[in-house]
Amino acid sequence: MDELEKAARGLLYDANYDSAVLEKRKAAKRILHRLNALSPDERQEHAELIRGLLGRIGRNFVFDGSFHCDYGFNIEIGDDFYANVNLVILDGAKVTIGDNVFIAPNVGIYTAGHPLDPERRNAGLEYALPVTIGNNVWIGGGVSIMPGVTIGDGAVIGGGAVVTRDIPANVVAAGNPARVIREITIEDAKRESFGRK
């Protein structure tokens, strides 16, 4: 079993010294370097690079500014996706993002974690656990999503949250660690004013 197969199974794998792993990361970095250097007017080339990098991308997507990932092929994104500037996805394991997902600036989605004991950590070992984000999710600015987390359909994650465990569907969650604040109700659809009072 090679190192990326170990990663896909949630086992410790050599993320820092294995030549095959390093070459796959370098291949992604080459594409990302070209992608992030493009002019905003070069939308067609941008779309082609994204399609070539990611494991799956649906129709109608925007990466508005710099984007970084480890490999790309472990990322699957549905239709009608928007990511604001500085999205980072560490995709040692699968990252699955549904349809109609909006991501604010400076969001990190992390599948990677490291052993607590320094000997294994210093040997370059890490693990990766998949992250799943459902349909119709809005992730606020500066959110960090940790390894192994699932965010349910229709959830809203408030700015600055650190999501360390699963978030159910149709709720607002915020804080560090993120916790459910309240359910999203029909009253939210009727609301006309969004300013603070």
PyMOL commands that place a pseudoatom at each C-alpha (Angstrom):
pseudoatom trace, name=CA, resn=MET, resi=1, chain=A, elem=C, hetatm=0, pos=[0.000, 0.000, 0.000]
pseudoatom trace, name=CA, resn=ASP, resi=2, chain=A, elem=C, hetatm=0, pos=[1.489, 3.363, -0.989]
pseudoatom trace, name=CA, resn=GLU, resi=3, chain=A, elem=C, hetatm=0, pos=[1.430, 6.473, 1.196]
pseudoatom trace, name=CA, resn=LEU, resi=4, chain=A, elem=C, hetatm=0, pos=[-1.608, 8.108, -0.433]
pseudoatom trace, name=CA, resn=GLU, resi=5, chain=A, elem=C, hetatm=0, pos=[-3.575, 4.860, -0.111]
pseudoatom trace, name=CA, resn=LYS, resi=6, chain=A, elem=C, hetatm=0, pos=[-2.739, 4.926, 3.599]
pseudoatom trace, name=CA, resn=ALA, resi=7, chain=A, elem=C, hetatm=0, pos=[-3.967, 8.543, 3.737]
pseudoatom trace, name=CA, resn=ALA, resi=8, chain=A, elem=C, hetatm=0, pos=[-7.243, 7.594, 2.034]
pseudoatom trace, name=CA, resn=ARG, resi=9, chain=A, elem=C, hetatm=0, pos=[-7.803, 4.950, 4.728]
pseudoatom trace, name=CA, resn=GLY, resi=10, chain=A, elem=C, hetatm=0, pos=[-7.154, 7.340, 7.611]
pseudoatom trace, name=CA, resn=LEU, resi=11, chain=A, elem=C, hetatm=0, pos=[-3.841, 5.675, 8.518]
pseudoatom trace, name=CA, resn=LEU, resi=12, chain=A, elem=C, hetatm=0, pos=[-0.606, 7.441, 9.382]
pseudoatom trace, name=CA, resn=TYR, resi=13, chain=A, elem=C, hetatm=0, pos=[1.340, 8.138, 6.200]
pseudoatom trace, name=CA, resn=ASP, resi=14, chain=A, elem=C, hetatm=0, pos=[4.580, 9.832, 5.217]
pseudoatom trace, name=CA, resn=ALA, resi=15, chain=A, elem=C, hetatm=0, pos=[3.519, 13.274, 4.028]
pseudoatom trace, name=CA, resn=ASN, resi=16, chain=A, elem=C, hetatm=0, pos=[6.918, 14.978, 4.117]
pseudoatom trace, name=CA, resn=TYR, resi=17, chain=A, elem=C, hetatm=0, pos=[9.564, 12.591, 2.848]
pseudoatom trace, name=CA, resn=ASP, resi=18, chain=A, elem=C, hetatm=0, pos=[7.909, 10.113, 0.458]
pseudoatom trace, name=CA, resn=SER, resi=19, chain=A, elem=C, hetatm=0, pos=[9.004, 11.033, -3.087]
pseudoatom trace, name=CA, resn=ALA, resi=20, chain=A, elem=C, hetatm=0, pos=[5.688, 10.047, -4.745]
pseudoatom trace, name=CA, resn=VAL, resi=21, chain=A, elem=C, hetatm=0, pos=[3.682, 12.162, -2.296]
pseudoatom trace, name=CA, resn=LEU, resi=22, chain=A, elem=C, hetatm=0, pos=[6.029, 15.111, -2.724]
pseudoatom trace, name=CA, resn=GLU, resi=23, chain=A, elem=C, hetatm=0, pos=[5.832, 14.887, -6.531]
pseudoatom trace, name=CA, resn=LYS, resi=24, chain=A, elem=C, hetatm=0, pos=[2.017, 14.875, -6.508]
pseudoatom trace, name=CA, resn=ARG, resi=25, chain=A, elem=C, hetatm=0, pos=[2.020, 17.952, -4.246]
pseudoatom trace, name=CA, resn=LYS, resi=26, chain=A, elem=C, hetatm=0, pos=[4.571, 19.641, -6.496]
pseudoatom trace, name=CA, resn=ALA, resi=27, chain=A, elem=C, hetatm=0, pos=[2.410, 18.944, -9.567]
pseudoatom trace, name=CA, resn=ALA, resi=28, chain=A, elem=C, hetatm=0, pos=[-0.533, 20.655, -7.846]
pseudoatom trace, name=CA, resn=LYS, resi=29, chain=A, elem=C, hetatm=0, pos=[1.674, 23.601, -6.809]
pseudoatom trace, name=CA, resn=ARG, resi=30, chain=A, elem=C, hetatm=0, pos=[2.730, 24.120, -10.424]
pseudoatom trace, name=CA, resn=ILE, resi=31, chain=A, elem=C, hetatm=0, pos=[-0.898, 24.388, -11.512]
pseudoatom trace, name=CA, resn=LEU, resi=32, chain=A, elem=C, hetatm=0, pos=[-1.768, 26.618, -8.548]
pseudoatom trace, name=CA, resn=HIS, resi=33, chain=A, elem=C, hetatm=0, pos=[1.143, 28.920, -9.340]
pseudoatom trace, name=CA, resn=ARG, resi=34, chain=A, elem=C, hetatm=0, pos=[-0.187, 29.431, -12.873]
pseudoatom trace, name=CA, resn=LEU, resi=35, chain=A, elem=C, hetatm=0, pos=[-3.779, 29.720, -11.648]
pseudoatom trace, name=CA, resn=ASN, resi=36, chain=A, elem=C, hetatm=0, pos=[-3.063, 32.329, -8.982]
pseudoatom trace, name=CA, resn=ALA, resi=37, chain=A, elem=C, hetatm=0, pos=[-0.944, 34.427, -11.373]
pseudoatom trace, name=CA, resn=LEU, resi=38, chain=A, elem=C, hetatm=0, pos=[-3.721, 34.822, -13.954]
pseudoatom trace, name=CA, resn=SER, resi=39, chain=A, elem=C, hetatm=0, pos=[-5.376, 38.141, -14.656]
pseudoatom trace, name=CA, resn=PRO, resi=40, chain=A, elem=C, hetatm=0, pos=[-9.061, 38.356, -13.665]
pseudoatom trace, name=CA, resn=ASP, resi=41, chain=A, elem=C, hetatm=0, pos=[-9.760, 38.722, -17.403]
pseudoatom trace, name=CA, resn=GLU, resi=42, chain=A, elem=C, hetatm=0, pos=[-8.398, 35.236, -18.132]
pseudoatom trace, name=CA, resn=ARG, resi=43, chain=A, elem=C, hetatm=0, pos=[-11.533, 33.414, -16.965]
pseudoatom trace, name=CA, resn=GLN, resi=44, chain=A, elem=C, hetatm=0, pos=[-11.403, 30.654, -19.586]
pseudoatom trace, name=CA, resn=GLU, resi=45, chain=A, elem=C, hetatm=0, pos=[-7.857, 29.596, -18.710]
pseudoatom trace, name=CA, resn=HIS, resi=46, chain=A, elem=C, hetatm=0, pos=[-8.738, 29.862, -15.018]
pseudoatom trace, name=CA, resn=ALA, resi=47, chain=A, elem=C, hetatm=0, pos=[-11.687, 27.495, -15.494]
pseudoatom trace, name=CA, resn=GLU, resi=48, chain=A, elem=C, hetatm=0, pos=[-9.581, 25.036, -17.488]
pseudoatom trace, name=CA, resn=LEU, resi=49, chain=A, elem=C, hetatm=0, pos=[-6.875, 24.932, -14.812]
pseudoatom trace, name=CA, resn=ILE, resi=50, chain=A, elem=C, hetatm=0, pos=[-9.464, 24.366, -12.060]
pseudoatom trace, name=CA, resn=ARG, resi=51, chain=A, elem=C, hetatm=0, pos=[-11.094, 21.559, -14.069]
pseudoatom trace, name=CA, resn=GLY, resi=52, chain=A, elem=C, hetatm=0, pos=[-7.700, 19.925, -14.613]
pseudoatom trace, name=CA, resn=LEU, resi=53, chain=A, elem=C, hetatm=0, pos=[-6.696, 20.238, -10.957]
pseudoatom trace, name=CA, resn=LEU, resi=54, chain=A, elem=C, hetatm=0, pos=[-9.766, 19.099, -9.042]
pseudoatom trace, name=CA, resn=GLY, resi=55, chain=A, elem=C, hetatm=0, pos=[-11.225, 15.603, -8.899]
pseudoatom trace, name=CA, resn=ARG, resi=56, chain=A, elem=C, hetatm=0, pos=[-14.646, 17.014, -9.813]
pseudoatom trace, name=CA, resn=ILE, resi=57, chain=A, elem=C, hetatm=0, pos=[-16.110, 20.490, -10.296]
pseudoatom trace, name=CA, resn=GLY, resi=58, chain=A, elem=C, hetatm=0, pos=[-19.712, 21.204, -11.256]
pseudoatom trace, name=CA, resn=ARG, resi=59, chain=A, elem=C, hetatm=0, pos=[-21.131, 23.919, -13.460]
pseudoatom trace, name=CA, resn=ASN, resi=60, chain=A, elem=C, hetatm=0, pos=[-20.919, 27.600, -12.510]
pseudoatom trace, name=CA, resn=PHE, resi=61, chain=A, elem=C, hetatm=0, pos=[-18.001, 28.071, -10.158]
pseudoatom trace, name=CA, resn=VAL, resi=62, chain=A, elem=C, hetatm=0, pos=[-15.948, 31.057, -9.024]
pseudoatom trace, name=CA, resn=PHE, resi=63, chain=A, elem=C, hetatm=0, pos=[-12.643, 31.069, -7.153]
pseudoatom trace, name=CA, resn=ASP, resi=64, chain=A, elem=C, hetatm=0, pos=[-12.322, 34.814, -6.571]
pseudoatom trace, name=CA, resn=GLY, resi=65, chain=A, elem=C, hetatm=0, pos=[-8.660, 35.265, -5.761]
pseudoatom trace, name=CA, resn=SER, resi=66, chain=A, elem=C, hetatm=0, pos=[-5.906, 32.990, -4.574]
pseudoatom trace, name=CA, resn=PHE, resi=67, chain=A, elem=C, hetatm=0, pos=[-6.615, 29.307, -3.927]
pseudoatom trace, name=CA, resn=HIS, resi=68, chain=A, elem=C, hetatm=0, pos=[-4.304, 26.697, -2.418]
pseudoatom trace, name=CA, resn=CYS, resi=69, chain=A, elem=C, hetatm=0, pos=[-4.556, 22.940, -1.933]
pseudoatom trace, name=CA, resn=ASP, resi=70, chain=A, elem=C, hetatm=0, pos=[-2.254, 19.958, -1.442]
pseudoatom trace, name=CA, resn=TYR, resi=71, chain=A, elem=C, hetatm=0, pos=[-3.225, 17.688, -4.330]
pseudoatom trace, name=CA, resn=GLY, resi=72, chain=A, elem=C, hetatm=0, pos=[-6.510, 18.774, -5.932]
pseudoatom trace, name=CA, resn=PHE, resi=73, chain=A, elem=C, hetatm=0, pos=[-7.606, 15.322, -7.043]
pseudoatom trace, name=CA, resn=ASN, resi=74, chain=A, elem=C, hetatm=0, pos=[-9.192, 14.673, -3.617]
pseudoatom trace, name=CA, resn=ILE, resi=75, chain=A, elem=C, hetatm=0, pos=[-11.522, 17.695, -3.964]
pseudoatom trace, name=CA, resn=GLU, resi=76, chain=A, elem=C, hetatm=0, pos=[-15.041, 17.267, -5.381]
pseudoatom trace, name=CA, resn=ILE, resi=77, chain=A, elem=C, hetatm=0, pos=[-17.290, 20.312, -5.698]
pseudoatom trace, name=CA, resn=GLY, resi=78, chain=A, elem=C, hetatm=0, pos=[-20.891, 20.494, -6.915]
pseudoatom trace, name=CA, resn=ASP, resi=79, chain=A, elem=C, hetatm=0, pos=[-22.723, 23.097, -8.993]
pseudoatom trace, name=CA, resn=ASP, resi=80, chain=A, elem=C, hetatm=0, pos=[-22.964, 26.843, -8.341]
pseudoatom trace, name=CA, resn=PHE, resi=81, chain=A, elem=C, hetatm=0, pos=[-19.931, 27.220, -6.079]
pseudoatom trace, name=CA, resn=TYR, resi=82, chain=A, elem=C, hetatm=0, pos=[-18.392, 30.486, -4.903]
pseudoatom trace, name=CA, resn=ALA, resi=83, chain=A, elem=C, hetatm=0, pos=[-15.136, 30.899, -2.983]
pseudoatom trace, name=CA, resn=ASN, resi=84, chain=A, elem=C, hetatm=0, pos=[-13.851, 34.303, -2.000]
pseudoatom trace, name=CA, resn=VAL, resi=85, chain=A, elem=C, hetatm=0, pos=[-10.126, 35.071, -1.624]
pseudoatom trace, name=CA, resn=ASN, resi=86, chain=A, elem=C, hetatm=0, pos=[-7.580, 32.889, 0.163]
pseudoatom trace, name=CA, resn=LEU, resi=87, chain=A, elem=C, hetatm=0, pos=[-9.343, 29.523, 0.250]
pseudoatom trace, name=CA, resn=VAL, resi=88, chain=A, elem=C, hetatm=0, pos=[-7.026, 26.767, 1.520]
pseudoatom trace, name=CA, resn=ILE, resi=89, chain=A, elem=C, hetatm=0, pos=[-7.997, 23.086, 1.249]
pseudoatom trace, name=CA, resn=LEU, resi=90, chain=A, elem=C, hetatm=0, pos=[-5.540, 20.536, 2.615]
pseudoatom trace, name=CA, resn=ASP, resi=91, chain=A, elem=C, hetatm=0, pos=[-6.844, 17.482, 0.799]
pseudoatom trace, name=CA, resn=GLY, resi=92, chain=A, elem=C, hetatm=0, pos=[-4.825, 14.521, 2.019]
pseudoatom trace, name=CA, resn=ALA, resi=93, chain=A, elem=C, hetatm=0, pos=[-8.249, 12.836, 2.284]
pseudoatom trace, name=CA, resn=LYS, resi=94, chain=A, elem=C, hetatm=0, pos=[-11.406, 13.438, 0.255]
pseudoatom trace, name=CA, resn=VAL, resi=95, chain=A, elem=C, hetatm=0, pos=[-13.100, 16.843, 0.522]
pseudoatom trace, name=CA, resn=THR, resi=96, chain=A, elem=C, hetatm=0, pos=[-16.664, 16.738, -0.811]
pseudoatom trace, name=CA, resn=ILE, resi=97, chain=A, elem=C, hetatm=0, pos=[-18.559, 20.017, -1.234]
pseudoatom trace, name=CA, resn=GLY, resi=98, chain=A, elem=C, hetatm=0, pos=[-22.195, 20.048, -2.380]
pseudoatom trace, name=CA, resn=ASP, resi=99, chain=A, elem=C, hetatm=0, pos=[-24.194, 22.373, -4.619]
pseudoatom trace, name=CA, resn=ASN, resi=100, chain=A, elem=C, hetatm=0, pos=[-24.806, 26.078, -3.900]
pseudoatom trace, name=CA, resn=VAL, resi=101, chain=A, elem=C, hetatm=0, pos=[-22.003, 26.490, -1.384]
pseudoatom trace, name=CA, resn=PHE, resi=102, chain=A, elem=C, hetatm=0, pos=[-20.692, 29.988, -0.615]
pseudoatom trace, name=CA, resn=ILE, resi=103, chain=A, elem=C, hetatm=0, pos=[-17.322, 30.390, 1.093]
pseudoatom trace, name=CA, resn=ALA, resi=104, chain=A, elem=C, hetatm=0, pos=[-16.174, 33.763, 2.475]
pseudoatom trace, name=CA, resn=PRO, resi=105, chain=A, elem=C, hetatm=0, pos=[-12.534, 34.992, 2.564]
pseudoatom trace, name=CA, resn=ASN, resi=106, chain=A, elem=C, hetatm=0, pos=[-9.711, 33.291, 4.466]
pseudoatom trace, name=CA, resn=VAL, resi=107, chain=A, elem=C, hetatm=0, pos=[-11.359, 29.899, 4.992]
pseudoatom trace, name=CA, resn=GLY, resi=108, chain=A, elem=C, hetatm=0, pos=[-9.323, 26.762, 5.683]
pseudoatom trace, name=CA, resn=ILE, resi=109, chain=A, elem=C, hetatm=0, pos=[-10.625, 23.226, 5.157]
pseudoatom trace, name=CA, resn=TYR, resi=110, chain=A, elem=C, hetatm=0, pos=[-8.179, 20.776, 6.686]
pseudoatom trace, name=CA, resn=THR, resi=111, chain=A, elem=C, hetatm=0, pos=[-8.215, 16.993, 6.358]
pseudoatom trace, name=CA, resn=ALA, resi=112, chain=A, elem=C, hetatm=0, pos=[-4.681, 16.711, 7.719]
pseudoatom trace, name=CA, resn=GLY, resi=113, chain=A, elem=C, hetatm=0, pos=[-3.688, 16.162, 11.327]
pseudoatom trace, name=CA, resn=HIS, resi=114, chain=A, elem=C, hetatm=0, pos=[-0.483, 15.144, 13.079]
pseudoatom trace, name=CA, resn=PRO, resi=115, chain=A, elem=C, hetatm=0, pos=[0.361, 12.691, 15.856]
pseudoatom trace, name=CA, resn=LEU, resi=116, chain=A, elem=C, hetatm=0, pos=[0.545, 14.193, 19.321]
pseudoatom trace, name=CA, resn=ASP, resi=117, chain=A, elem=C, hetatm=0, pos=[3.829, 12.487, 20.126]
pseudoatom trace, name=CA, resn=PRO, resi=118, chain=A, elem=C, hetatm=0, pos=[6.836, 14.357, 18.715]
pseudoatom trace, name=CA, resn=GLU, resi=119, chain=A, elem=C, hetatm=0, pos=[8.767, 11.299, 17.537]
pseudoatom trace, name=CA, resn=ARG, resi=120, chain=A, elem=C, hetatm=0, pos=[6.190, 10.268, 14.925]
pseudoatom trace, name=CA, resn=ARG, resi=121, chain=A, elem=C, hetatm=0, pos=[5.362, 13.894, 14.090]
pseudoatom trace, name=CA, resn=ASN, resi=122, chain=A, elem=C, hetatm=0, pos=[9.057, 14.699, 13.521]
pseudoatom trace, name=CA, resn=ALA, resi=123, chain=A, elem=C, hetatm=0, pos=[9.312, 11.623, 11.275]
pseudoatom trace, name=CA, resn=GLY, resi=124, chain=A, elem=C, hetatm=0, pos=[6.934, 13.398, 8.863]
pseudoatom trace, name=CA, resn=LEU, resi=125, chain=A, elem=C, hetatm=0, pos=[3.898, 11.264, 9.650]
pseudoatom trace, name=CA, resn=GLU, resi=126, chain=A, elem=C, hetatm=0, pos=[0.380, 12.630, 9.493]
pseudoatom trace, name=CA, resn=TYR, resi=127, chain=A, elem=C, hetatm=0, pos=[-3.146, 11.352, 9.062]
pseudoatom trace, name=CA, resn=ALA, resi=128, chain=A, elem=C, hetatm=0, pos=[-6.027, 12.610, 6.959]
pseudoatom trace, name=CA, resn=LEU, resi=129, chain=A, elem=C, hetatm=0, pos=[-9.770, 12.349, 7.586]
pseudoatom trace, name=CA, resn=PRO, resi=130, chain=A, elem=C, hetatm=0, pos=[-12.405, 13.305, 4.992]
pseudoatom trace, name=CA, resn=VAL, resi=131, chain=A, elem=C, hetatm=0, pos=[-14.451, 16.509, 5.195]
pseudoatom trace, name=CA, resn=THR, resi=132, chain=A, elem=C, hetatm=0, pos=[-17.975, 16.728, 3.778]
pseudoatom trace, name=CA, resn=ILE, resi=133, chain=A, elem=C, hetatm=0, pos=[-19.921, 19.956, 3.255]
pseudoatom trace, name=CA, resn=GLY, resi=134, chain=A, elem=C, hetatm=0, pos=[-23.549, 19.566, 2.198]
pseudoatom trace, name=CA, resn=ASN, resi=135, chain=A, elem=C, hetatm=0, pos=[-25.708, 21.556, -0.226]
pseudoatom trace, name=CA, resn=ASN, resi=136, chain=A, elem=C, hetatm=0, pos=[-26.748, 25.196, 0.328]
pseudoatom trace, name=CA, resn=VAL, resi=137, chain=A, elem=C, hetatm=0, pos=[-24.084, 25.868, 2.966]
pseudoatom trace, name=CA, resn=TRP, resi=138, chain=A, elem=C, hetatm=0, pos=[-22.635, 29.296, 3.718]
pseudoatom trace, name=CA, resn=ILE, resi=139, chain=A, elem=C, hetatm=0, pos=[-19.251, 29.418, 5.445]
pseudoatom trace, name=CA, resn=GLY, resi=140, chain=A, elem=C, hetatm=0, pos=[-18.305, 32.786, 6.935]
pseudoatom trace, name=CA, resn=GLY, resi=141, chain=A, elem=C, hetatm=0, pos=[-14.965, 34.570, 6.843]
pseudoatom trace, name=CA, resn=GLY, resi=142, chain=A, elem=C, hetatm=0, pos=[-11.983, 33.131, 8.652]
pseudoatom trace, name=CA, resn=VAL, resi=143, chain=A, elem=C, hetatm=0, pos=[-13.605, 29.751, 9.376]
pseudoatom trace, name=CA, resn=SER, resi=144, chain=A, elem=C, hetatm=0, pos=[-11.406, 26.699, 10.010]
pseudoatom trace, name=CA, resn=ILE, resi=145, chain=A, elem=C, hetatm=0, pos=[-12.902, 23.260, 9.330]
pseudoatom trace, name=CA, resn=MET, resi=146, chain=A, elem=C, hetatm=0, pos=[-10.976, 20.430, 10.997]
pseudoatom trace, name=CA, resn=PRO, resi=147, chain=A, elem=C, hetatm=0, pos=[-10.339, 16.819, 9.866]
pseudoatom trace, name=CA, resn=GLY, resi=148, chain=A, elem=C, hetatm=0, pos=[-13.277, 14.394, 9.782]
pseudoatom trace, name=CA, resn=VAL, resi=149, chain=A, elem=C, hetatm=0, pos=[-16.049, 17.011, 9.993]
pseudoatom trace, name=CA, resn=THR, resi=150, chain=A, elem=C, hetatm=0, pos=[-19.394, 16.860, 8.174]
pseudoatom trace, name=CA, resn=ILE, resi=151, chain=A, elem=C, hetatm=0, pos=[-21.486, 20.028, 7.769]
pseudoatom trace, name=CA, resn=GLY, resi=152, chain=A, elem=C, hetatm=0, pos=[-25.145, 19.348, 7.005]
pseudoatom trace, name=CA, resn=ASP, resi=153, chain=A, elem=C, hetatm=0, pos=[-27.262, 20.807, 4.185]
pseudoatom trace, name=CA, resn=GLY, resi=154, chain=A, elem=C, hetatm=0, pos=[-28.387, 24.395, 4.650]
pseudoatom trace, name=CA, resn=ALA, resi=155, chain=A, elem=C, hetatm=0, pos=[-26.060, 25.138, 7.568]
pseudoatom trace, name=CA, resn=VAL, resi=156, chain=A, elem=C, hetatm=0, pos=[-24.472, 28.553, 8.103]
pseudoatom trace, name=CA, resn=ILE, resi=157, chain=A, elem=C, hetatm=0, pos=[-21.083, 28.708, 9.821]
pseudoatom trace, name=CA, resn=GLY, resi=158, chain=A, elem=C, hetatm=0, pos=[-20.434, 32.094, 11.441]
pseudoatom trace, name=CA, resn=GLY, resi=159, chain=A, elem=C, hetatm=0, pos=[-17.236, 34.021, 10.795]
pseudoatom trace, name=CA, resn=GLY, resi=160, chain=A, elem=C, hetatm=0, pos=[-14.178, 32.941, 12.751]
pseudoatom trace, name=CA, resn=ALA, resi=161, chain=A, elem=C, hetatm=0, pos=[-15.641, 29.587, 13.799]
pseudoatom trace, name=CA, resn=VAL, resi=162, chain=A, elem=C, hetatm=0, pos=[-13.406, 26.583, 14.359]
pseudoatom trace, name=CA, resn=VAL, resi=163, chain=A, elem=C, hetatm=0, pos=[-15.454, 23.545, 13.364]
pseudoatom trace, name=CA, resn=THR, resi=164, chain=A, elem=C, hetatm=0, pos=[-14.131, 20.530, 15.274]
pseudoatom trace, name=CA, resn=ARG, resi=165, chain=A, elem=C, hetatm=0, pos=[-17.185, 18.249, 15.104]
pseudoatom trace, name=CA, resn=ASP, resi=166, chain=A, elem=C, hetatm=0, pos=[-20.158, 17.584, 12.847]
pseudoatom trace, name=CA, resn=ILE, resi=167, chain=A, elem=C, hetatm=0, pos=[-22.740, 20.332, 12.349]
pseudoatom trace, name=CA, resn=PRO, resi=168, chain=A, elem=C, hetatm=0, pos=[-26.343, 19.256, 11.612]
pseudoatom trace, name=CA, resn=ALA, resi=169, chain=A, elem=C, hetatm=0, pos=[-28.436, 20.528, 8.718]
pseudoatom trace, name=CA, resn=ASN, resi=170, chain=A, elem=C, hetatm=0, pos=[-30.274, 23.868, 8.758]
pseudoatom trace, name=CA, resn=VAL, resi=171, chain=A, elem=C, hetatm=0, pos=[-28.585, 25.481, 11.743]
pseudoatom trace, name=CA, resn=VAL, resi=172, chain=A, elem=C, hetatm=0, pos=[-26.382, 28.474, 12.462]
pseudoatom trace, name=CA, resn=ALA, resi=173, chain=A, elem=C, hetatm=0, pos=[-23.157, 27.454, 14.187]
pseudoatom trace, name=CA, resn=ALA, resi=174, chain=A, elem=C, hetatm=0, pos=[-20.366, 29.713, 15.437]
pseudoatom trace, name=CA, resn=GLY, resi=175, chain=A, elem=C, hetatm=0, pos=[-17.607, 30.000, 18.000]
pseudoatom trace, name=CA, resn=ASN, resi=176, chain=A, elem=C, hetatm=0, pos=[-14.396, 28.233, 18.957]
pseudoatom trace, name=CA, resn=PRO, resi=177, chain=A, elem=C, hetatm=0, pos=[-15.077, 25.395, 19.057]
pseudoatom trace, name=CA, resn=ALA, resi=178, chain=A, elem=C, hetatm=0, pos=[-18.144, 25.879, 16.863]
pseudoatom trace, name=CA, resn=ARG, resi=179, chain=A, elem=C, hetatm=0, pos=[-21.467, 25.054, 18.461]
pseudoatom trace, name=CA, resn=VAL, resi=180, chain=A, elem=C, hetatm=0, pos=[-25.038, 25.264, 17.227]
pseudoatom trace, name=CA, resn=ILE, resi=181, chain=A, elem=C, hetatm=0, pos=[-26.517, 28.695, 18.005]
pseudoatom trace, name=CA, resn=ARG, resi=182, chain=A, elem=C, hetatm=0, pos=[-30.002, 28.105, 16.613]
pseudoatom trace, name=CA, resn=GLU, resi=183, chain=A, elem=C, hetatm=0, pos=[-32.036, 26.481, 13.878]
pseudoatom trace, name=CA, resn=ILE, resi=184, chain=A, elem=C, hetatm=0, pos=[-32.732, 28.273, 10.612]
pseudoatom trace, name=CA, resn=THR, resi=185, chain=A, elem=C, hetatm=0, pos=[-36.504, 28.757, 10.342]
pseudoatom trace, name=CA, resn=ILE, resi=186, chain=A, elem=C, hetatm=0, pos=[-39.107, 30.018, 7.896]
pseudoatom trace, name=CA, resn=GLU, resi=187, chain=A, elem=C, hetatm=0, pos=[-38.888, 33.380, 9.673]
pseudoatom trace, name=CA, resn=ASP, resi=188, chain=A, elem=C, hetatm=0, pos=[-35.370, 33.799, 8.272]
pseudoatom trace, name=CA, resn=ALA, resi=189, chain=A, elem=C, hetatm=0, pos=[-36.812, 33.670, 4.737]
pseudoatom trace, name=CA, resn=LYS, resi=190, chain=A, elem=C, hetatm=0, pos=[-39.252, 36.474, 5.603]
pseudoatom trace, name=CA, resn=ARG, resi=191, chain=A, elem=C, hetatm=0, pos=[-36.663, 38.788, 7.106]
pseudoatom trace, name=CA, resn=GLU, resi=192, chain=A, elem=C, hetatm=0, pos=[-36.217, 42.040, 5.164]
pseudoatom trace, name=CA, resn=SER, resi=193, chain=A, elem=C, hetatm=0, pos=[-33.657, 43.930, 7.263]
pseudoatom trace, name=CA, resn=PHE, resi=194, chain=A, elem=C, hetatm=0, pos=[-30.227, 42.481, 7.928]
pseudoatom trace, name=CA, resn=GLY, resi=195, chain=A, elem=C, hetatm=0, pos=[-28.612, 45.434, 9.692]
pseudoatom trace, name=CA, resn=ARG, resi=196, chain=A, elem=C, hetatm=0, pos=[-27.845, 45.439, 13.390]
pseudoatom trace, name=CA, resn=LYS, resi=197, chain=A, elem=C, hetatm=0, pos=[-30.131, 47.456, 15.659]
for i in range(1, 197): cmd.bond("trace and resi %d" % i, "trace and resi %d" % (i + 1))
show_as sticks, trace
zoom trace
